[in-house]
C-alpha cells in the first residue's frame, strides 16, 4: 500500500487524495449535490450538513480518492467554514437556480470573501435546483462531472503552466520544456526527428506513435507556426507550441504527464529523486545550481 501511494504521489505531483469543500448560501443544494454524487440518487430530505464524504479511488479515471466536505453558511459556523476553505484543494460554490439572489451573491459576497481569505484554489460554480425553476433537473450523469472537474483542476492545474491574460506559457514552464526537449534531442541537431518523437511518446505514454500520427502532429504545427518544423523534425518552437495548444484545448493531463514523467512537481521544480547525485565537497565549499539543477560553479570561500 505504501509503495502504491508513493507511486501515485509521484504521478500527480505528490498528491494522493483531493479535498473538495462545498460552500454557498443556505438552501442552495450543497448537501443534495454531495448525496447524489455518493449514492447516484437525489435525496428527498437531505441532512442539513453532511459528515465528510469519500469517493473511492476508482470513481474517476485518475484513481485518486476524493473527500467532499459539506459546510454550513450560518453565522455561528463561520469560523469552521473559513478553516475548511483554507484547507481545501478545490472549492465547489453553489447557487440555487430558482433564487436569483443566490447567484448575485457569488460576485457580491462569496468570491470576494475567498479572495479576502487568500484561498487560491480552483473554484467550480454549480447551479442547483433547476427543476424548481420549471426546467429539467440536473441529471444524475451530470453530478459526477462537478467533482471530476474539481479533481482535474487540482491534479492538472493550469496556473503554473499558462498565463491566461497573455495567453502564453509561463517562463518556468518554458524552461522545463526546453530541458525536456534537449534531453530528447539525442543527436543534438536542434529538432526532434520521427524516431526521437516516437521515443518521447513511448517514455511518456507507454505507446508508440504511428508514422501517420507523427505526420499529423507536424502538419498541425507547421500550419500554425511554420518555424515549428524543419527538414530535421520538430523544433523547440514547435515543441513549445504543441504543448501550449494542448493546454488551450483543455488537455492539461497530457502536458502534466510529460512534465511529471521528466521529474517535475506541481510547482515545476524537479523532485528530490530527480536531483543530481551529491557532490563531495569540503566544509568551506559551496555548490551553486540553477533552477534546472545544472552544475554552474563550485566556489571556494
Phi, psi and omega in degrees: 000318181296319179295320179295319179295321179295319179295319179296319179298319179294323182293328184240041173063033177095356182269129176245359176200164179231132181252114181250124180253129182259122182230169179149172180298158178299138177078020180262007174096019182299306183294321180297321179298317181293315179299318180297322179292322185278329187243355181061035177203148178275128182283148176282320181223081181291151176296161184296314176222127181275153168290167178308135182245129183249124173268131186294165184300327183272012180291324179233161185301329182289347175058042175243121182296148180242133171252123182255127182251119175276153182222162173248140179263008181292148183304323183290344179255013184300316181299318179293321179299316179299315180299319180294319179297319182288341178263001186282148168271330177207157181234134170256120184251118187256153168219161181261124183296335180271001179228089184305332181298328180289332174289317178299327182291342178299312181273336181278331184228302193296310181294317174299324180294320177296321177294319180298323179280358181059040175274106186248067178230163178300141178239124178253120180266131185230128174267122181249171176062037179297329182295333181284352176262009179086013179244176182295140177290150173306129181285156179297333179292334181280334185300311180300333180300327179303311184279336174296313181289329175295315178296316181299321180294333179277313184285331182230067187290148179275320191306317181292341187261321197224134176268111184293329182290316181266352182054051181213160176295143177286153184306318181294325177294318178299316180298319180297315181289331174297316179298316180298318179300314181297319180295329182272342180277078189297325182268003175055040179258007177081013178209151177266115178289174178301319180294320180291323175297321179293319177299319178299315180297316181294318180298318186275324190235004177057032179209135181284160173264136174283152180308321180294325179291320177297318178298319179298317180300312182293326179292320178299315181294314184295326180295320183270331184213089185306325181286358180282349180223136172230189185294341181267345179141210182276122181278173177300319178302316179292323179297316178293319179299319182299318181286327173296324179294319177302316182294315181298329181271006177081012181267055184294330180297329178294312181296317181291328176300317178297310183299317182288328177295331179263016167096013182265145176265189184291345176262010182060037171248148179292135177295158183301324181288352179258355182288153179299159178298153183293148179258141174285131180214156177282160181302334182262019179246146178231136177257126176255134180228149178275183186295336179271007178062039173262132181296123181261307184199155174246115184260137174259118184263000000 
